[in-house]
Amino acid sequence: MGVRWVERDLALRGTVLFRGGIPLRMGELERHAGSDYEITILPAEEHEHWRCRLRHPVHGAAEVVCLRVQDLPPEILVQFDPRLTREEKVAILSAGSRVEVRLEAQQRDLLRERKRLLRFLSTVGGGAAVAALDELALSWWSPQALAEELAHDAPVDISALFTIHLVGGGAVDSGATEPFWLHTHGLQEVGYSEFDLLDPSPDSHGRCYDSLRALAFAIVEEALSPGGEPFPVVWPGGEVRLVPAREFLGAAGPGLDAWRESLDESHLSGHAIVCDAEMERRFFGLGKSRPRPSRFFQTDFPDGLLIQFSHSASELMAQRARQTYEYFRALREEFATLDLPTLVKLGYPVDGDPGGREHIWFEVHECRAESVDATCLNGPYHVAALSKGQRGEHSVDLLSDWAIFTPFGSITPRFQYAAREMRADPAEARRRLADR
């Protein structure tokens, strides 16, 4: 299917939250927008303080609405969101007012349109907002997270189209210990199925978060669909099928009581359970088969696994990695005194097949404007000119990914939560590094 899945006509919308209980005034919006934006006052309805159209010569237009009744998003959306630091959650929960932003469609590119929405949310918020909510993905963006994403022109990653919720361990937020349920929100809003993991391993949403991105890519590329054929999301051992949640509920075996008790209609409709590729057979193989939650995603992930991305997905990721290279260099300089492990992935042409690429990880020693001084960490299979442990200069044009490993997790082109945690609590970062 390639990248045709990004071609969608969607009414994207978001909410910008502010600290005070007094709603944003038009004069304040004008100051936030500055001279780059043209503001047209529109007729307001009875339940609105004001309504306007905000237009940028490059980024298009959006309607901004200030409602008279300032109903704020439910607290549970804040507590669940794994993209937020503790301090960011506290700030959002202190908000007292909001405005709505509704993006006017400009092109049929889901990833670039979502990026445009973020630009308008940031502009409307100015320096006064505590956060913005992407209402389709149900994902929060703190001012710093918005600044990080808008520091470059790359389209958003697929992970910006959905958020994950973890339920379990006596908590109802993203910090739930021993969660019995992981599920997504946002994919259904763009025409696809949400996916649910039951009794998920911490690896699935921790060090191997890319496995969730691979699931999302497989779903939007229609390699994996509810009731369809199995697909190897991770190799080896990670071949799974999607079973519609309602069907699974009626056919699954005993147990899973906590999940069953937590279910409601909103988590049955449009959701599918990630299950083993093979159905479970009962009564020594003689009874009717039934679906079983994926055991691969319930256990620790083995080292050396291969997370499967299509060629088109890999190219989208590589484009974003190259377009965020200068941001990567800035992060390395910002945290240079901590001596954090830094890696790049380079896509080298395969011997005998110039169109093919083997993506290989390298440890970085120095980042220059056009090249990277790095040592090869893997033993390449199809690139004879490279070997494990070989150090050399490599063109940035080959870049397909990068990562900085911190005590709070990895910083990647897709996920900068750890960078914000490092800035928020540098003393804790140094303490964790010292304890290693």
Secondary structure as GFF3:
##gff-version 3
##sequence-region A 1 436
A	DSSP	three_ten_helix	4	6	.	.	.	ID=ss1
A	DSSP	beta_strand	13	18	.	.	.	ID=ss2
A	DSSP	alpha_helix	26	33	.	.	.	ID=ss3
A	DSSP	three_ten_helix	34	36	.	.	.	ID=ss4
A	DSSP	beta_strand	38	42	.	.	.	ID=ss5
A	DSSP	beta_strand	48	56	.	.	.	ID=ss6
A	DSSP	beta_strand	60	67	.	.	.	ID=ss7
A	DSSP	alpha_helix	75	80	.	.	.	ID=ss8
A	DSSP	alpha_helix	86	93	.	.	.	ID=ss9
A	DSSP	beta_strand	97	103	.	.	.	ID=ss10
A	DSSP	alpha_helix	110	125	.	.	.	ID=ss11
A	DSSP	beta_strand	129	134	.	.	.	ID=ss12
A	DSSP	beta_strand	139	141	.	.	.	ID=ss13
A	DSSP	alpha_helix	143	149	.	.	.	ID=ss14
A	DSSP	three_ten_helix	158	161	.	.	.	ID=ss15
A	DSSP	beta_strand	163	168	.	.	.	ID=ss16
A	DSSP	beta_strand	179	185	.	.	.	ID=ss17
A	DSSP	three_ten_helix	188	190	.	.	.	ID=ss18
A	DSSP	beta_strand	194	198	.	.	.	ID=ss19
A	DSSP	alpha_helix	202	205	.	.	.	ID=ss20
A	DSSP	alpha_helix	210	220	.	.	.	ID=ss21
A	DSSP	beta_strand	231	235	.	.	.	ID=ss22
A	DSSP	beta_strand	238	244	.	.	.	ID=ss23
A	DSSP	alpha_helix	245	251	.	.	.	ID=ss24
A	DSSP	alpha_helix	257	262	.	.	.	ID=ss25
A	DSSP	three_ten_helix	265	267	.	.	.	ID=ss26
A	DSSP	beta_strand	271	276	.	.	.	ID=ss27
A	DSSP	three_ten_helix	296	298	.	.	.	ID=ss28
A	DSSP	beta_strand	306	307	.	.	.	ID=ss29
A	DSSP	alpha_helix	311	323	.	.	.	ID=ss30
A	DSSP	alpha_helix	325	334	.	.	.	ID=ss31
A	DSSP	three_ten_helix	336	338	.	.	.	ID=ss32
A	DSSP	beta_strand	342	350	.	.	.	ID=ss33
A	DSSP	beta_strand	353	367	.	.	.	ID=ss34
A	DSSP	beta_strand	371	376	.	.	.	ID=ss35
A	DSSP	beta_strand	391	395	.	.	.	ID=ss36
A	DSSP	three_ten_helix	396	398	.	.	.	ID=ss37
A	DSSP	beta_strand	399	406	.	.	.	ID=ss38
A	DSSP	beta_strand	409	411	.	.	.	ID=ss39
A	DSSP	alpha_helix	417	424	.	.	.	ID=ss40
A	DSSP	alpha_helix	426	435	.	.	.	ID=ss41
###
